[in-house]
Amino acid sequence: MKACEIFHVPHKKGYRWKWRHTGGDGRTLVESDESYALYYECLTAAREAGYEPRQRAPAGAEHN
């Protein structure tokens, strides 16, 4: 599976989730057309499209 990232986008008074696959230069190559109300829905949609979300480091991990 190719790696992707899940990110939030503004929606009305809150936010929703989308996923995207980026190239080595940081350019977006593929992005979900839909946005998802739940993180888990977005994660599932990314996997169904053949992408595996990258694991984010816990907050503050880069300082250890």
Biopython code that builds the backbone (N, CA, C, O; Angstrom):
import numpy as np
from Bio.PDB.StructureBuilder import StructureBuilder

atoms = [
    (1, "MET", "N", (0.831, -1.179, 0.000)),
    (1, "MET", "CA", (0.000, 0.000, 0.000)),
    (1, "MET", "C", (0.880, 1.249, 0.000)),
    (1, "MET", "O", (1.974, 1.250, 0.564)),
    (2, "LYS", "N", (0.397, 2.291, -0.628)),
    (2, "LYS", "CA", (1.087, 3.570, -0.630)),
    (2, "LYS", "C", (0.713, 4.332, 0.634)),
    (2, "LYS", "O", (-0.378, 4.165, 1.180)),
    (3, "ALA", "N", (1.635, 5.168, 1.088)),
    (3, "ALA", "CA", (1.392, 5.956, 2.305)),
    (3, "ALA", "C", (0.546, 7.190, 1.988)),
    (3, "ALA", "O", (0.624, 7.749, 0.894)),
    (4, "CYS", "N", (-0.249, 7.595, 2.953)),
    (4, "CYS", "CA", (-1.026, 8.826, 2.833)),
    (4, "CYS", "C", (-1.093, 9.490, 4.196)),
    (4, "CYS", "O", (-0.685, 8.915, 5.205)),
    (5, "GLU", "N", (-1.607, 10.691, 4.210)),
    (5, "GLU", "CA", (-1.823, 11.380, 5.469)),
    (5, "GLU", "C", (-3.287, 11.765, 5.571)),
    (5, "GLU", "O", (-3.958, 11.984, 4.563)),
    (6, "ILE", "N", (-3.769, 11.843, 6.793)),
    (6, "ILE", "CA", (-5.143, 12.262, 7.052)),
    (6, "ILE", "C", (-5.059, 13.638, 7.699)),
    (6, "ILE", "O", (-4.258, 13.860, 8.607)),
    (7, "PHE", "N", (-5.889, 14.554, 7.225)),
    (7, "PHE", "CA", (-5.849, 15.923, 7.721)),
    (7, "PHE", "C", (-7.265, 16.469, 7.840)),
    (7, "PHE", "O", (-8.195, 15.937, 7.232)),
    (8, "HIS", "N", (-7.425, 17.519, 8.612)),
    (8, "HIS", "CA", (-8.753, 18.103, 8.784)),
    (8, "HIS", "C", (-8.911, 19.324, 7.877)),
    (8, "HIS", "O", (-7.944, 20.011, 7.549)),
    (9, "VAL", "N", (-10.151, 19.566, 7.488)),
    (9, "VAL", "CA", (-10.504, 20.717, 6.658)),
    (9, "VAL", "C", (-11.680, 21.434, 7.309)),
    (9, "VAL", "O", (-12.536, 20.788, 7.914)),
    (10, "PRO", "N", (-11.736, 22.756, 7.195)),
    (10, "PRO", "CA", (-12.864, 23.504, 7.777)),
    (10, "PRO", "C", (-14.182, 23.088, 7.139)),
    (10, "PRO", "O", (-14.254, 22.819, 5.940)),
    (11, "HIS", "N", (-15.213, 23.041, 7.960)),
    (11, "HIS", "CA", (-16.553, 22.696, 7.483)),
    (11, "HIS", "C", (-17.575, 23.350, 8.400)),
    (11, "HIS", "O", (-17.683, 22.989, 9.572)),
    (12, "LYS", "N", (-18.315, 24.298, 7.876)),
    (12, "LYS", "CA", (-19.302, 25.048, 8.658)),
    (12, "LYS", "C", (-18.639, 25.591, 9.922)),
    (12, "LYS", "O", (-17.688, 26.367, 9.828)),
    (13, "LYS", "N", (-19.118, 25.204, 11.092)),
    (13, "LYS", "CA", (-18.522, 25.696, 12.347)),
    (13, "LYS", "C", (-17.552, 24.696, 12.966)),
    (13, "LYS", "O", (-17.150, 24.856, 14.118)),
    (14, "GLY", "N", (-17.179, 23.684, 12.223)),
    (14, "GLY", "CA", (-16.275, 22.661, 12.734)),
    (14, "GLY", "C", (-15.275, 22.248, 11.671)),
    (14, "GLY", "O", (-14.717, 23.090, 10.968)),
    (15, "TYR", "N", (-15.056, 20.957, 11.560)),
    (15, "TYR", "CA", (-14.142, 20.433, 10.566)),
    (15, "TYR", "C", (-14.537, 19.023, 10.180)),
    (15, "TYR", "O", (-15.336, 18.378, 10.858)),
    (16, "ARG", "N", (-13.964, 18.554, 9.079)),
    (16, "ARG", "CA", (-14.136, 17.185, 8.599)),
    (16, "ARG", "C", (-12.756, 16.667, 8.229)),
    (16, "ARG", "O", (-11.778, 17.411, 8.305)),
    (17, "TRP", "N", (-12.661, 15.405, 7.831)),
    (17, "TRP", "CA", (-11.389, 14.757, 7.537)),
    (17, "TRP", "C", (-11.272, 14.398, 6.062)),
    (17, "TRP", "O", (-12.257, 14.031, 5.422)),
    (18, "LYS", "N", (-10.052, 14.508, 5.526)),
    (18, "LYS", "CA", (-9.737, 14.076, 4.168)),
    (18, "LYS", "C", (-8.403, 13.341, 4.218)),
    (18, "LYS", "O", (-7.671, 13.461, 5.201)),
    (19, "TRP", "N", (-8.078, 12.584, 3.179)),
    (19, "TRP", "CA", (-6.777, 11.948, 3.078)),
    (19, "TRP", "C", (-6.115, 12.382, 1.771)),
    (19, "TRP", "O", (-6.792, 12.745, 0.809)),
    (20, "ARG", "N", (-4.772, 12.339, 1.752)),
    (20, "ARG", "CA", (-4.028, 12.662, 0.540)),
    (20, "ARG", "C", (-2.715, 11.894, 0.492)),
    (20, "ARG", "O", (-2.116, 11.573, 1.519)),
    (21, "HIS", "N", (-2.295, 11.616, -0.717)),
    (21, "HIS", "CA", (-1.013, 10.954, -0.984)),
    (21, "HIS", "C", (-0.114, 12.001, -1.615)),
    (21, "HIS", "O", (-0.506, 12.646, -2.587)),
    (22, "THR", "N", (1.096, 12.181, -1.075)),
    (22, "THR", "CA", (2.014, 13.185, -1.599)),
    (22, "THR", "C", (3.261, 12.524, -2.175)),
    (22, "THR", "O", (3.646, 11.426, -1.775)),
    (23, "GLY", "N", (3.877, 13.217, -3.119)),
    (23, "GLY", "CA", (5.121, 12.745, -3.705)),
    (23, "GLY", "C", (6.297, 13.103, -2.808)),
    (23, "GLY", "O", (6.131, 13.767, -1.785)),
    (24, "GLY", "N", (7.464, 12.664, -3.193)),
    (24, "GLY", "CA", (8.676, 12.937, -2.425)),
    (24, "GLY", "C", (8.978, 14.418, -2.303)),
    (24, "GLY", "O", (9.661, 14.841, -1.370)),
    (25, "ASP", "N", (8.475, 15.208, -3.238)),
    (25, "ASP", "CA", (8.701, 16.653, -3.206)),
    (25, "ASP", "C", (7.630, 17.391, -2.396)),
    (25, "ASP", "O", (7.643, 18.619, -2.320)),
    (26, "GLY", "N", (6.703, 16.639, -1.792)),
    (26, "GLY", "CA", (5.664, 17.242, -0.977)),
    (26, "GLY", "C", (4.417, 17.656, -1.745)),
    (26, "GLY", "O", (3.450, 18.132, -1.151)),
    (27, "ARG", "N", (4.435, 17.479, -3.061)),
    (27, "ARG", "CA", (3.291, 17.840, -3.899)),
    (27, "ARG", "C", (2.185, 16.800, -3.746)),
    (27, "ARG", "O", (2.462, 15.601, -3.720)),
    (28, "THR", "N", (0.932, 17.250, -3.645)),
    (28, "THR", "CA", (-0.198, 16.337, -3.533)),
    (28, "THR", "C", (-0.421, 15.647, -4.869)),
    (28, "THR", "O", (-0.604, 16.306, -5.893)),
    (29, "LEU", "N", (-0.407, 14.311, -4.856)),
    (29, "LEU", "CA", (-0.622, 13.531, -6.066)),
    (29, "LEU", "C", (-2.063, 13.042, -6.164)),
    (29, "LEU", "O", (-2.652, 13.037, -7.245)),
    (30, "VAL", "N", (-2.625, 12.632, -5.032)),
    (30, "VAL", "CA", (-4.007, 12.137, -4.972)),
    (30, "VAL", "C", (-4.625, 12.657, -3.677)),
    (30, "VAL", "O", (-3.981, 12.641, -2.628)),
    (31, "GLU", "N", (-5.864, 13.112, -3.753)),
    (31, "GLU", "CA", (-6.577, 13.561, -2.561)),
    (31, "GLU", "C", (-8.007, 13.063, -2.638)),
    (31, "GLU", "O", (-8.594, 13.008, -3.719)),
    (32, "SER", "N", (-8.569, 12.700, -1.495)),
    (32, "SER", "CA", (-9.945, 12.221, -1.477)),
    (32, "SER", "C", (-10.883, 13.319, -1.971)),
    (32, "SER", "O", (-10.719, 14.491, -1.633)),
    (33, "ASP", "N", (-11.859, 12.927, -2.770)),
    (33, "ASP", "CA", (-12.868, 13.872, -3.250)),
    (33, "ASP", "C", (-13.828, 14.228, -2.122)),
    (33, "ASP", "O", (-14.275, 15.369, -2.007)),
    (34, "GLU", "N", (-14.132, 13.251, -1.308)),
    (34, "GLU", "CA", (-15.074, 13.444, -0.197)),
    (34, "GLU", "C", (-14.339, 13.867, 1.065)),
    (34, "GLU", "O", (-13.144, 13.620, 1.222)),
    (35, "SER", "N", (-15.073, 14.503, 1.951)),
    (35, "SER", "CA", (-14.586, 14.718, 3.310)),
    (35, "SER", "C", (-15.462, 13.864, 4.218)),
    (35, "SER", "O", (-16.592, 13.525, 3.863)),
    (36, "TYR", "N", (-14.944, 13.523, 5.373)),
    (36, "TYR", "CA", (-15.617, 12.580, 6.267)),
    (36, "TYR", "C", (-15.817, 13.196, 7.643)),
    (36, "TYR", "O", (-14.938, 13.880, 8.166)),
    (37, "ALA", "N", (-16.975, 12.947, 8.216)),
    (37, "ALA", "CA", (-17.296, 13.483, 9.535)),
    (37, "ALA", "C", (-16.437, 12.845, 10.620)),
    (37, "ALA", "O", (-16.066, 13.505, 11.591)),
    (38, "LEU", "N", (-16.124, 11.577, 10.461)),
    (38, "LEU", "CA", (-15.361, 10.844, 11.463)),
    (38, "LEU", "C", (-13.991, 10.453, 10.938)),
    (38, "LEU", "O", (-13.852, 10.052, 9.782)),
    (39, "TYR", "N", (-12.978, 10.570, 11.790)),
    (39, "TYR", "CA", (-11.612, 10.181, 11.431)),
    (39, "TYR", "C", (-11.596, 8.738, 10.931)),
    (39, "TYR", "O", (-10.961, 8.431, 9.923)),
    (40, "TYR", "N", (-12.288, 7.868, 11.631)),
    (40, "TYR", "CA", (-12.299, 6.456, 11.275)),
    (40, "TYR", "C", (-12.879, 6.229, 9.881)),
    (40, "TYR", "O", (-12.395, 5.361, 9.155)),
    (41, "GLU", "N", (-13.895, 6.982, 9.495)),
    (41, "GLU", "CA", (-14.457, 6.854, 8.145)),
    (41, "GLU", "C", (-13.417, 7.222, 7.098)),
    (41, "GLU", "O", (-13.319, 6.574, 6.056)),
    (42, "CYS", "N", (-12.649, 8.252, 7.374)),
    (42, "CYS", "CA", (-11.604, 8.688, 6.452)),
    (42, "CYS", "C", (-10.502, 7.633, 6.356)),
    (42, "CYS", "O", (-10.041, 7.318, 5.259)),
    (43, "LEU", "N", (-10.090, 7.100, 7.472)),
    (43, "LEU", "CA", (-9.069, 6.056, 7.508)),
    (43, "LEU", "C", (-9.517, 4.846, 6.687)),
    (43, "LEU", "O", (-8.736, 4.300, 5.907)),
    (44, "THR", "N", (-10.753, 4.433, 6.859)),
    (44, "THR", "CA", (-11.303, 3.294, 6.129)),
    (44, "THR", "C", (-11.350, 3.578, 4.635)),
    (44, "THR", "O", (-11.005, 2.709, 3.835)),
    (45, "ALA", "N", (-11.769, 4.771, 4.244)),
    (45, "ALA", "CA", (-11.841, 5.142, 2.829)),
    (45, "ALA", "C", (-10.453, 5.145, 2.204)),
    (45, "ALA", "O", (-10.291, 4.694, 1.070)),
    (46, "ALA", "N", (-9.455, 5.640, 2.915)),
    (46, "ALA", "CA", (-8.084, 5.647, 2.409)),
    (46, "ALA", "C", (-7.603, 4.214, 2.174)),
    (46, "ALA", "O", (-7.016, 3.920, 1.133)),
    (47, "ARG", "N", (-7.844, 3.340, 3.116)),
    (47, "ARG", "CA", (-7.431, 1.944, 2.967)),
    (47, "ARG", "C", (-8.156, 1.266, 1.811)),
    (47, "ARG", "O", (-7.553, 0.476, 1.084)),
    (48, "GLU", "N", (-9.440, 1.562, 1.632)),
    (48, "GLU", "CA", (-10.195, 0.982, 0.519)),
    (48, "GLU", "C", (-9.654, 1.461, -0.827)),
    (48, "GLU", "O", (-9.773, 0.759, -1.832)),
    (49, "ALA", "N", (-9.061, 2.651, -0.848)),
    (49, "ALA", "CA", (-8.479, 3.203, -2.070)),
    (49, "ALA", "C", (-7.038, 2.716, -2.289)),
    (49, "ALA", "O", (-6.418, 3.046, -3.300)),
    (50, "GLY", "N", (-6.509, 1.932, -1.341)),
    (50, "GLY", "CA", (-5.169, 1.369, -1.487)),
    (50, "GLY", "C", (-4.069, 2.167, -0.809)),
    (50, "GLY", "O", (-2.898, 2.027, -1.163)),
    (51, "TYR", "N", (-4.424, 2.998, 0.154)),
    (51, "TYR", "CA", (-3.453, 3.822, 0.869)),
    (51, "TYR", "C", (-3.472, 3.495, 2.350)),
    (51, "TYR", "O", (-4.519, 3.175, 2.912)),
    (52, "GLU", "N", (-2.316, 3.577, 2.973)),
    (52, "GLU", "CA", (-2.202, 3.320, 4.407)),
    (52, "GLU", "C", (-1.776, 4.614, 5.101)),
    (52, "GLU", "O", (-0.702, 5.143, 4.812)),
    (53, "PRO", "N", (-2.596, 5.122, 6.002)),
    (53, "PRO", "CA", (-2.245, 6.361, 6.699)),
    (53, "PRO", "C", (-0.954, 6.230, 7.500)),
    (53, "PRO", "O", (-0.722, 5.223, 8.169)),
    (54, "ARG", "N", (-0.124, 7.255, 7.421)),
    (54, "ARG", "CA", (1.116, 7.303, 8.202)),
    (54, "ARG", "C", (0.769, 7.504, 9.662)),
    (54, "ARG", "O", (-0.214, 8.169, 9.990)),
    (55, "GLN", "N", (1.569, 6.935, 10.529)),
    (55, "GLN", "CA", (1.398, 7.133, 11.968)),
    (55, "GLN", "C", (2.064, 8.435, 12.352)),
    (55, "GLN", "O", (3.220, 8.671, 12.002)),
    (56, "ARG", "N", (1.346, 9.284, 13.068)),
    (56, "ARG", "CA", (1.925, 10.536, 13.548)),
    (56, "ARG", "C", (2.651, 10.281, 14.847)),
    (56, "ARG", "O", (2.239, 9.450, 15.656)),
    (57, "ALA", "N", (3.748, 11.014, 15.039)),
    (57, "ALA", "CA", (4.488, 10.935, 16.298)),
    (57, "ALA", "C", (3.669, 11.631, 17.383)),
    (57, "ALA", "O", (3.025, 12.644, 17.110)),
    (58, "PRO", "N", (3.683, 11.107, 18.599)),
    (58, "PRO", "CA", (2.973, 11.773, 19.694)),
    (58, "PRO", "C", (3.503, 13.192, 19.882)),
    (58, "PRO", "O", (4.669, 13.463, 19.598)),
    (59, "ALA", "N", (2.662, 14.080, 20.352)),
    (59, "ALA", "CA", (3.067, 15.470, 20.588)),
    (59, "ALA", "C", (4.266, 15.512, 21.513)),
    (59, "ALA", "O", (4.278, 14.852, 22.553)),
    (60, "GLY", "N", (5.258, 16.273, 21.145)),
    (60, "GLY", "CA", (6.466, 16.412, 21.957)),
    (60, "GLY", "C", (7.498, 15.328, 21.708)),
    (60, "GLY", "O", (8.584, 15.391, 22.285)),
    (61, "ALA", "N", (7.213, 14.346, 20.883)),
    (61, "ALA", "CA", (8.137, 13.228, 20.649)),
    (61, "ALA", "C", (9.427, 13.704, 19.979)),
    (61, "ALA", "O", (10.488, 13.118, 20.193)),
    (62, "GLU", "N", (9.342, 14.771, 19.166)),
    (62, "GLU", "CA", (10.528, 15.239, 18.476)),
    (62, "GLU", "C", (11.530, 15.897, 19.419)),
    (62, "GLU", "O", (12.657, 16.187, 19.017)),
    (63, "HIS", "N", (11.137, 16.135, 20.659)),
    (63, "HIS", "CA", (12.013, 16.772, 21.627)),
    (63, "HIS", "C", (12.700, 15.770, 22.534)),
    (63, "HIS", "O", (13.490, 16.169, 23.389)),
    (64, "ASN", "N", (12.429, 14.490, 22.379)),
    (64, "ASN", "CA", (13.027, 13.466, 23.256)),
    (64, "ASN", "C", (14.373, 13.048, 22.766)),
    (64, "ASN", "O", (15.017, 12.198, 23.380)),
]
sb = StructureBuilder()
sb.init_structure("model")
sb.init_model(0)
sb.init_chain("A")
sb.init_seg("    ")
for serial, (resi, resn, name, xyz) in enumerate(atoms, 1):
    if name == "N":
        sb.init_residue(resn, " ", resi, " ")
    sb.init_atom(name, np.array(xyz, "f"), 0.0, 1.0, " ", f" {name:<3s}", serial, name[0])
structure = sb.get_structure()
